[in-house]
Amino acid sequence: MSRAFEPPPGRQVFSRSFTPSAADIDANGHVNNVVYLGWAQDLAIAHWDSAAGPDESEALAWVALRHEVDYRRALLPGETALGRTWVSDKAEGPRFDRFVRIDGPDGAMCAQVRTVWCLIERATGRPRRVPAELIARFG
């Protein structure tokens, strides 16, 4: 298990709360692990939507290349989680790392996700180098 993610000092953090529905609870009585991945994706999309301009949203999109998920604490029915996300301070060509941490109401980490995203041009579907000004805006 990897160490718990924390945003670097000064890093812009986007957050959102999640309250599981009855359908999110699995046979073990807690939030299913697949739900955490969905929440991580929802956070990433909402973060992009909050910072991207209309022209960027129309021209560019992100696709996930890899997800790594660590689970630590079960989120139980009736509990509300706080999801936080931030991005790396550098890109590798079209690739950009995103970090997500989902904590229970007690502040204990329930799950964390490291995702590698690839920036693509919508018109062609081809990868595009992440512009420096985009990195700065999310930093």
Backbone as a ProteinNet text record, in pm:
[ID]
protein_1_A
[PRIMARY]
MSRAFEPPPGRQVFSRSFTPSAADIDANGHVNNVVYLGWAQDLAIAHWDSAAGPDESEALAWVALRHEVDYRRALLPGETALGRTWVSDKAEGPRFDRFVRIDGPDGAMCAQVRTVWCLIERATGRPRRVPAELIARFG
[TERTIARY]
85.5	0	89.1	56.7	137.1	100.9	188	161	41.2	-21.7	-140	-101.7	-178.7	-156.6	-197.3	-117	-150.2	-106.2	-185	-142.8	-18.4	74.6	192.5	149	228.5	195	176.5	70	41.6	-30.7	-50.1	-116	-266	-323.4	-467.2	-539.1	-638.6	-713.8	-860.4	-920.5	-1063.3	-1131.3	-1245.8	-1312.5	-1462.2	-1518.1	-1661.3	-1699.8	-1821.2	-1871.2	-1949.8	-1946.4	-2020	-2095.4	-2223.9	-2303.6	-2351.9	-2313.5	-2349.6	-2500	-2546.9	-2686.8	-2694.8	-2815.6	-2834.6	-2768.6	-2769.9	-2709.9	-2557.2	-2496	-2350.2	-2298.8	-2389	-2351.7	-2349.9	-2240.2	-2226.5	-2270.4	-2249.5	-2291.5	-2217.7	-2106.9	-2031.7	-2079.8	-2180.2	-2238.8	-2166.6	-2077.3	-2008.9	-2000.7	-1950.7	-1941.6	-1852.8	-1903.2	-1830.2	-1706.7	-1601.1	-1475.6	-1489.3	-1575.4	-1594.4	-1654.7	-1732.4	-1794	-1685.9	-1583	-1473.9	-1409.3	-1390.5	-1331.5	-1422.7	-1552.9	-1648.5	-1643.2	-1631.9	-1621.2	-1492.4	-1383.6	-1256.9	-1271.7	-1338.9	-1361.2	-1451.9	-1558.3	-1647.4	-1571.6	-1480.4	-1399.2	-1310.6	-1246.3	-1157.3	-1233.5	-1348.7	-1429	-1476.9	-1525.4	-1572.8	-1458.8	-1340.2	-1224.4	-1190.3	-1186.3	-1160.2	-1266.2	-1393.1	-1502.7	-1495.8	-1444.6	-1437.7	-1326.5	-1226.6	-1110.6	-1095.9	-1155.9	-1140.6	-1234.6	-1185.1	-1270	-1354.5	-1457.4	-1544.3	-1469.8	-1372.6	-1296.5	-1215	-1155	-1078	-1168.5	-1282	-1374.8	-1423	-1439.3	-1484.7	-1373.7	-1250.5	-1139	-1064	-1065.9	-982.3	-1063.6	-1010.1	-1072.1	-960.7	-996.4	-902.2	-950.2	-857.1	-888.6	-794.9	-847.7	-767.3	-682.8	-555.8	-465.5	-441.9	-449.1	-418.4	-480.8	-532.4	-583.2	-512.6	-466.8	-414.7	-496.9	-559.7	-647.6	-598.8	-590.3	-563.7	-688.5	-730.3	-847.2	-798.4	-851.1	-805.3	-917.9	-1028	-1134.7	-1267.8	-1354.4	-1486.8	-1569.6	-1639.5	-1736.2	-1871.7	-1939.4	-2062.1	-2186	-2299.9	-2424.7	-2449.7	-2494.3	-2524.8	-2405.6	-2284.7	-2167.2	-2144	-2096.2	-2063.2	-1911.9	-1861.2	-1717.1	-1680.1	-1557.4	-1502.9	-1397	-1417	-1318.6	-1238.9	-1107.9	-1019.5	-932.1	-904.8	-818.4	-724.4	-609	-509.7	-426.2	-352.3	-273.8	-125.5	-45.5	99.9	142.4	261.5	312.6	383.1	384.5	445.6	373.2	382.2	323.8	437.6	407.7	501.4	436.4	463.5	398.7	249.3	168.8	24	-26.4	64.7	25	35.6	-64.1	-72.9	-123.9	-54.5	-97.7	-198	-300.1	-401.4	-406.6	-423	-432	-567.8	-628.7	-759	-750.1	-803.2	-813.5	-957.6	-1015.7	-1154.1	-1151.3	-1195.6	-1192.8	-1332.8	-1343.9	-1470.7	-1498.6	-1614.5	-1651.5	-1558.7	-1483.9	-1388.1	-1251.5	-1237.5	-1111.1	-1016.4	-1050.9	-965.9	-982.8	-872.4	-876.5	-952.1	-1048.3	-1121.1	-1052.4	-1016.7	-950.5	-871.1	-771.6	-697.7	-669	-663.1	-646.4	-539.5	-448.5	-355.1	-394.3	-423.6	-466.6	-374.7	-339.4	-264.9	-365.6	-376.4	-468.3	-389.1	-451.5	-390.9	-480.4	-420.6	-493.4	-504.9	-626.8	-647.3	-721.9	-702.7	-781.3	-909.9	-1021.7	-1150.4	-1167	-1124.7	-1146.6	-1075.2	-957.2	-877.5	-867.7	-892.1	-874.1	-728.3	-640.8	-496.4	-445.6	-342.9	-283.2	-226.6	-229	-173.9	-91.7	24.2	110.1	31.6	43	-25.9	44.9	-26.5	35.7	76.4	186	235.6	131.6	54.2	-44.6	-157.1	-183.4	-283.9	-230.8	-105.6	-42	-45	-10.2	-7.7	-147.5	-249.7	-385.4	-434.1	-391.8	-433.8	-342	-229.6	-131.2	-166.6
-117.9	0	122.9	217.8	339.3	435.4	532.3	632.4	717.4	777.7	859.9	984.3	1014.7	1133.4	1257.5	1358.7	1492.1	1590.6	1692.9	1790.8	1865.5	1891.7	1971	2109.4	2171.1	2307	2401.5	2479.6	2577.1	2523	2391.6	2330.4	2359.9	2395	2416.9	2283	2281.9	2159.2	2184.9	2093.7	2099.5	1993.7	2026.8	1929.6	1924.2	1812.8	1789	1679.8	1689	1586.7	1480.1	1360.2	1247.7	1176.5	1154.6	1074.4	953	833.9	714	689.3	640.6	598.4	451.3	400.9	259.4	168.7	209.1	128.4	123.4	217.5	220.6	122.5	69.9	-20	-163.3	-233.4	-370	-473.5	-599.3	-709.4	-709.6	-637.8	-628.9	-514.7	-439.2	-333.7	-200.8	-182.6	-54.3	-16.3	104.4	153.4	59.3	19.1	-70.8	-1.4	-78.6	-18.7	48.5	1	61.9	202	224.3	355.4	460.6	425.2	519.9	564.8	471.4	506.6	601	577.1	668.3	806.9	812.8	942.6	1014.4	938.7	998.8	1059.1	988.5	1041.2	1163.7	1158.4	1273.4	1396.7	1377.2	1488.5	1546	1458.1	1503.1	1584.7	1536.1	1606.7	1741.1	1743.1	1868.6	1969	1919.5	2008	2070	1988.3	2038.5	2139.9	2105.1	2194.7	2328.4	2327.8	2451.5	2544.6	2490.2	2570.9	2592.6	2507.7	2519.2	2623.9	2697.1	2792.2	2720.1	2785	2721.7	2670.7	2747.9	2705.1	2579.1	2575	2456	2333.9	2351.4	2238.9	2184.6	2274.7	2232.5	2162.3	2207.4	2156.7	2039.7	2031.3	1934.2	1842.9	1725.1	1630.9	1550.3	1481	1395.7	1252.2	1160.7	1017.7	957.4	864.1	798.4	688.4	685.5	580.7	474.6	516.1	423	474.1	381.7	411.7	320.4	376.5	299.3	339.3	242.7	272.8	199.4	272.8	214.1	232.2	125.7	131.2	114.7	197.5	190.6	175.7	245.6	245.8	236.5	151.9	137.8	263.4	310.6	418	351	379.5	309.4	386.5	317.9	386.6	504.2	614.5	732.9	824.3	780.6	864.7	947.6	1069	1154.5	1164.3	1146.7	1152.8	1286.9	1328.9	1447.4	1400.9	1433.7	1401.9	1526	1508.9	1619.9	1572.6	1662.9	1628.7	1743.4	1706.6	1802.1	1732.7	1811.5	1755.7	1777.7	1704.4	1716.5	1855.5	1894.6	2025.3	2020.1	1902.4	1890.3	1783.1	1796.9	1698.4	1629.9	1514.7	1443.5	1435.6	1536.7	1543.2	1560.2	1462.6	1471.9	1412.5	1354	1283.1	1374	1358.8	1443.9	1357.4	1359.7	1282.2	1360.9	1290.4	1347.4	1261.3	1327.2	1258.7	1287.5	1185.4	1198.6	1132.1	1198	1139	1154.3	1045	1044.3	1005.6	1098	1078.5	1064.4	985.4	969.8	1091.1	1092.7	1208.2	1228.2	1124.5	1134.4	1184	1211.1	1257.7	1146.3	1022	909.1	878.9	844.3	816	686.4	693.5	574.4	514.3	599.5	554	669.4	631.9	731.5	673.8	764	721.8	808.9	745	815.5	774.4	873.1	846.8	919.8	853	916.5	947.6	1075.3	1121.7	1165.8	1156.3	1199	1305.6	1418	1526.6	1494.1	1503.1	1476.9	1593.2	1605.5	1700.2	1629.3	1689.3	1625.7	1599.3	1693.7	1682.9	1563.1	1532.4	1424.7	1300.5	1316.7	1205.6	1177.5	1265.5	1244.5	1315.8	1259.6	1324	1461	1547.1	1682.1	1714.6	1770.1	1811.1	1904.9	1884.5	1970.2	2105.7	2212.8	2345.4	2393	2466.4	2517.2	2602.5	2681.1	2767.1	2684.8	2568.9	2479.6	2421.4	2382.1	2331.2	2439	2562.2	2672	2700.6	2691.8	2719.3	2618.8	2494.9	2391.1	2381.2	2454.1	2445.8	2529.7
0	0	0	-86.1	-93.6	19.4	39.1	142.9	102	200.3	173.6	95	-9	-89.5	-10.9	-22.7	27.9	-78.8	-104.3	-205.1	-157.2	-248.4	-210.6	-164.1	-76.8	-31.3	-149.6	-144	-247.2	-369.5	-376.4	-492.3	-486.4	-600.9	-611	-591.8	-504.3	-476	-506.5	-580.2	-611.9	-525.6	-467.1	-380.1	-405.5	-363.4	-377.6	-276.9	-223.8	-131.7	-206.7	-153.6	-210.7	-98.7	-121.4	-29.1	-107	-63.1	-139.4	-140.2	-254.2	-265.3	-224.5	-211.7	-176.3	-280.3	-405.6	-512.8	-503.9	-431.1	-416.3	-311.1	-229.9	-119.9	-171.4	-143.4	-194.4	-90.8	-122.7	-35.5	97.9	107	232.3	320.8	274.8	355.7	351.7	255.3	241.4	94.2	67.8	-69.2	-150.6	-266.7	-355.1	-411.2	-430.5	-477.8	-614.4	-700.3	-832	-818.8	-715.3	-693	-668.4	-592.2	-567.3	-698.9	-790.5	-919.6	-997.2	-991.2	-1054.4	-992.5	-860.6	-793.8	-834.6	-847.5	-890.8	-1030	-1118.9	-1253.2	-1249	-1168.8	-1154.9	-1106.3	-1009.8	-960.1	-1070.1	-1145.6	-1252.7	-1356.2	-1395.8	-1496.4	-1442.7	-1319.4	-1260.6	-1245.3	-1210.5	-1197.7	-1333.7	-1437.5	-1573.5	-1613.3	-1591.8	-1630	-1556.8	-1433.1	-1355.6	-1403	-1471.1	-1509.3	-1659.3	-1739.3	-1884.2	-1941	-2036.3	-2106.9	-2210.9	-2263.2	-2363	-2486	-2533.2	-2650.9	-2620.6	-2501.5	-2462.4	-2450.2	-2385.9	-2368.6	-2502.2	-2598.2	-2730.5	-2809.5	-2791.1	-2871.4	-2808.8	-2675.7	-2605.8	-2515	-2490.6	-2397.9	-2332.1	-2227	-2155.1	-2161	-2177	-2166.7	-2062.9	-1986.2	-1883.1	-1946.1	-1907.7	-1953.7	-1846.3	-1719.6	-1611.3	-1481.1	-1402.1	-1268.1	-1168.7	-1058.4	-946.3	-824.5	-759.6	-647.4	-523.1	-412.6	-281.3	-196.8	-131.3	-42.4	100.8	191.3	330.5	432.3	412.8	513.1	440.5	490.8	430.3	457.8	355.8	371.6	385.3	492.8	527.8	484.5	475.5	440	534.2	477.9	557.4	581.7	548.6	566.1	438.8	457.5	344.4	334.1	214	189.4	129.2	153.1	88.6	-9.7	-137.4	-239.1	-273	-280.6	-318.8	-434.4	-526.9	-639.9	-672	-721.7	-768.1	-874.8	-951	-1059.9	-1033.7	-1109.5	-1102.4	-1147.1	-1108.6	-1149.6	-1284.8	-1346.7	-1478.7	-1558.9	-1688.7	-1779.8	-1854.1	-1907.8	-1994.2	-2131.8	-2214.5	-2345.2	-2327	-2373.1	-2358	-2225.2	-2146.7	-2023.3	-1900.9	-1812.9	-1694.7	-1579.8	-1467.5	-1351	-1268.6	-1220.9	-1133	-1007.7	-894.2	-766.2	-704.1	-646.3	-581.5	-445.2	-347.2	-213.7	-167.9	-121.3	-73.1	73.8	157.9	303.1	359.1	464.8	535.3	622.1	688.4	770.3	890.2	926.7	1036.8	990.6	859.8	805.3	765	796.4	759.7	611	546.7	404.2	377.8	287.5	243	120.8	26.7	-96.1	-153.9	-233.4	-309.5	-446.5	-544.7	-683.1	-748.5	-817.5	-905.3	-1045.8	-1128.6	-1264.8	-1362.1	-1467.6	-1575.7	-1685.2	-1719.3	-1821.8	-1944	-2059.8	-2185.6	-2247.7	-2283.4	-2348.7	-2497.4	-2550	-2692.7	-2757.2	-2887.7	-2966.9	-3006.6	-2976.4	-3007.6	-3157.7	-3239.3	-3384	-3444.9	-3394.2	-3453.7	-3366.9	-3235	-3142.2	-3112.1	-3157.5	-3140.2	-3014.8	-2951.4	-2833.9	-2867.4	-2767.8	-2782.3	-2658.2	-2678	-2565.9	-2474.1	-2343	-2246.7	-2244.2	-2278.4	-2281.7	-2141.9	-2133.1	-2005	-1933.7	-2009.8	-1944.2	-1880.1	-1933.5	-1873.9	-1742.9	-1742.8	-1619.6	-1512.2	-1549.6	-1453.9	-1396.8	-1480	-1435	-1331.3	-1344.2	-1249.8	-1128.6	-1132.5	-1024.5	-908.8
[MASK]
+++++++++++++++++++++++++++++++++++++++++++++++++++++++++++++++++++++++++++++++++++++++++++++++++++++++++++++++++++++++++++++++++++++++++++

